[in-house]
């Protein structure tokens, strides 16, 4: 069971370099640089610049020349990694979605109790979104900008995350650990609460609420609603 955000961060061992290393290894057909250490270092620069420019002016308004100016690449150097903004948004989106799915499954599949598994799923999502807040915010705002094929893939993975929550609630209902509720609707509401953390983080920071407190609060709301009376 995940205890708190700091424990999760240490256990997951996630860093920009590790994320970009996996991104490089799963997109060798797109990225033409052969030396992994060089490619990974440059992917960190490209993605950092993209997220920074997107927050400042929006992804649609950002040009590849803007990206070159911010990251220090020439147009030719950038083309060794991406050919277009569609390639760029696909790289950022696809890896983040897969990492979210993998993390939620890793932190829930070995937990027997539906009650504990539901809290583990919430914590895994909230804590990962705290570690990768710029990506989660970018992903939410820019899914609509994806080409149709990639948009469908992104929506499918988002629904899969919701389905993980739904499956846990259903398991709890079948085991009589939870009340018989509208599991689909509750899973959707849970997803919305988890999204609120990375979309409105400044509001919660101003309230003095950290990731651990927020995840446990969402868990308490779900538990109070789901547990049978008495």
Steps between C-alpha positions, in 0.01 A plus 500: 500500500634845408553702816559857383626703207863510614511120537340460157753735342792306643354160412406594144840657438361708215710770339486699178801307372339161569174607337683622190717189486190284474349746255808464281499120517135472401528746210818395322315509168433873544822619667803478271775553759686173568686590820255455786665734752498789249142430390368478857668822609360685200151357546500644852581843353235471227223390735590755769490777239169374356329496838644840592390662171159335516433648844615840375326528163310177425598205285313625191681835509841339551700442182794268448715812462382611846599158629845527338556846651401382849682166496811611310456257209530583133207399279717224354595377846138496612398299191720215620240452777172624353378599156194696612298619798283190454807283567581711805157481659482128427834436672398692810149358518561134425772441752319682780180302448687170502691599814172589675345165410809305606533683832134456598506129421832448680368658820161328501521149356662341806261659753227258606253719688278710267503776762881514508526451123275799431707725724820368338363586154409853607839555663689361200321737263519811721865440591604432141321816386691692767830365368402571139267799542614687185438189288156429654392860449632503143331169426160614625516827307646366174326167435260688273800605287606146417446352154180291500677163530712611797204681658306173507798322658532771764129487586517121516783507754322767705190279512718205598616690809134561588428131437765402755308698763170357378631142522614549859162642603320211328724248678415665832126485428520130405696426820241693708781732610324796331137605469324431173553833323529629143862390459543655153383842613708486817813404302441803276463727802816355652692570178372859503622548859842360411521733199414800718828453685722570200268746325447726804812430700560866586163514675591203720851632562346825624287294738814328631389161364771264375473193277480254791221694672305536176523131407394393849211748494372357170541152648297602807218638282483174302516286811228694683275465198576134428520329838180327613329657805580359839 
